[in-house]
Amino acid sequence: MSLNTDNIRLVFGLKLKQLRIDKGMSLTDLAQKSGLSMSYINEIEKGKKYPKSDKIVALADAMGVDYDSLVSLKLNKKLEPISELLASNFLTELPFEIFGISPADLLELLSGAPTKLSAFISTIIEIGRNYNMTVEQFYFAVLRSYQEMHDNYFPEIEDNVDRFLAEHKIGSDQQVDEFFLSNLLTDKYGFTIKYFDEEDYPHIANIRSVFLPKTNTLLINKRITSDQRAFTLGRELGFLYMKLKDRPYTSSWVEVKSFEEILNNFNASYFAGAILIRREKLIEKLEYLFNQTTWNDKVLVDMAEHFQATPETLYHRISNILPKYFGIDGIFFLRFEAPTGKKDYHLTKEMHLARRHTPHETQQEHYCRRWISLNILDDVSDAQLKGEVKEPLVGVQISNYVDSKSQYFVMSMARPLNIISHLNISVTMGFEMNDGLRTKLKFLDDPKIVTRDVNQTCERCSLFDCKERVAAPVILQRKRQIKQMKEALKAMEG
């Protein structure tokens, strides 16, 4: 097992503490028998100090074990999961400081209750295996938690954007476009920008861009649109301007090497969205949208066109702004994909601010077919087969989640994914309905906005007369059977 110095101290401390507990010795007992102070032994057990050889001999003699077994890096069965954890890159790759946890705090946690934590870690690993969760999926889940914890608003990146705009004397009404960004990357940063298609590189035909660091060359797929090119260039600028070293070299994840890469990619993408969709101008346009007394799809389409942004970039940027500037934090974001002509829906991105909302990722279950997120994908598919897709489609509804008793105003935008033929995507934002939201979104009483009863998945749904159902409510039925068994057992007790 290869460990760094900090982990070697921790392993020794864990072994010492576990041995002491197994032998029924208190800190006072060990101190008296070894001739070492209680405070010194306590610091050893917490992984803060590693004793010299003579003190290890004293500790080993006091507990009746040999020197070699005490200094060995091998942990017993109780602590084996922690041993595996320390030997992996998990503790070094995840920046716990973003959650307010210092390395010292983590060592304290590990040494405080090693057996209980060992069991917990073992359980988490087993759950991950059962659900086929990869390390990459775990990293992305951590990133989502990080976004949710900060309401997806990061002042440091906003400050970097403001500084960049000021340095280049870009006014609030001036739109940053792909031409400005490409010229900046080539003139100031020495980039070479080339465009490719499947004939040039058939194996990466479905990737938007590739950066080649040795030659400082950015390859951009010819099939992506102007708004996608602007975002791609803005993301590259984000890496450079914020000096983010660890980064992916492809726009789509081919390989995830570390959490730092994922976090830096998010930061650079946030930067790109913020320079393309300016904070003040977006606030102005959202105020206009929210003050409309009736819903108009075109306002949302025009907003995306004004900022030369994809629906996904626009929705992400809106999620940055709503909590801080409008006091709206009960929101969720979903991104679905589906092949043209097929009802094969895949949730590829999600985010939930304030708390965990009803629609979220699930495996081997069927999402509610009453969601506007899925219905609009069907609409795009129909329009695409007729050759009628000229701009993103928009759909809205008020969704009543029957089982959770929650209600959301939901707005979706959908379009064909031009880089991958016969694949459509929808992006959706849901707003938790309450009195505060009704005062801010004036159009919510528009009778044209359809209200529908929905649920999470068919397997969990109690709407037995649902015509859209595609699977039996097996999970719900199982829960009800268990409830009936509990009630029967309680009645037997009198």
GIDACOR-V519145 format. One line per field, one symbol per residue. ss: DSSP state (A for helix, B for strand, O for the rest). phi: phi as a letter, one per 20 degrees, with the letter a starting at -180 (. if undefined). psi: psi as a letter, one per 30 degrees, with the letter a starting at -180 (. if undefined). A space follows every 10 residues. Layout:
# GIDACOR-V519145
ss = ???
phi = ???
psi = ???
This chain:
# GIDACOR-V519145
ss = OOOOAAAAAA AAAAAAAAAA AAOOOOAAAA AAAAOOOAAA AAAAAOOOOO OOAAAAAAAA AAAOOOAAAA AOOOOOAAAA AAAAAAAOOA AAAOOAAAAO OOAAAAAAAA AAOAAAAAAA AAAAAAAAAA OOOOAAAAAA AAAAAAAAAO OOOOAAAAAA AAAAAAAOOO OOOOOOOAAA AAAAAAAOOO OBBBBBOOOO OAAAOOOOBB BBOOOOBBBB BOOOOAAAAA AAAAAAAAAA AOOOOOOOOB OOOOOOOOAA AAAAAAAAAA AAAAAAOOAA AAAAAAAAAA OOOOOOAAAA AAAAAAOOOO AAAAAAAAAA AAAAAAOOOO BBBBBBBBBO OOOOOBBBBB BBOOOOOOOO OOOOOOBOOO OAAAAAAAAA AAAAAOOOOO OOBBBBBBBB BOOOOBBBBB BBBBBBOOOO OOBBBBBBBB BBOOAAAAAA OAAAAOOOOO BBBBOOBAAA OOOOOOOOOO OOOAAAAAAA AAAAAAAAAA AAOO
phi = .eceffffff gfffffffff ffemdegfgf fffemdffff fffffemecd ffgfffgfff ffdmcegfff efefdfgfdg gfgffffeeg feeefgffdm degfffffff efbgfffgff fgfffffgff eleeffffgf fffffffffd llccgffgff fgfffffele ffeeefcfff fffffffedm fddcdccfff cffcfddfbc ddffdlddec ffefegffff fgffffffgf feleefbfdc fdfebdeafg ffffffffff gfffeedfgf ffgfffffff efececgfff fffffgelcf gfffffffff egffdcmdde cccccdcbfg ncedecedbb bcemafegfb fbdmcdfgfe ffgegfffff fffffemded bgecbcadde egfemdccec cccbafeffd fmcdccdccd dffbfffffe dfefefffef dcfcbecffd eeefeffegc bfffffffff ffffffffff fffn
psi = kjlleeeeee eeeeeeeeee eeghkleeee eeefglleee eeeefggfkj lleeeeeeee eeghlleeee fkfklleege eeeeeefage ffekifffgg jleeeeeeee feieeeeeee eeeeeeeeee ghkleeeeee eeeeeeeeeg ggkjeeeeee eeeeeeeghj lfgkkklfee eeeeeeeegg kkklklafee iffgfgkelk kjeeghkjkk kfflleeeee eeeeeeeeee eghjejllfl ekjekjelee eeeeeeeeee eeeefejkee eeeeeeeeef fkflkjefee eeeeeeghkl eeeeeeeefe eeeeffgjfi llkkklkkkk gkhikkjfkl kjleljlejl klkgljlkgf kfeeefeeee eeeeffhgjf lkkkkllkkj jeefglkkkk kkkllkjffj kgklkkkkkk kkkleeeefe jfffgjffjk kkkladlefg kgifgkffkg llheeeeeee eeeeeeeeee eff.
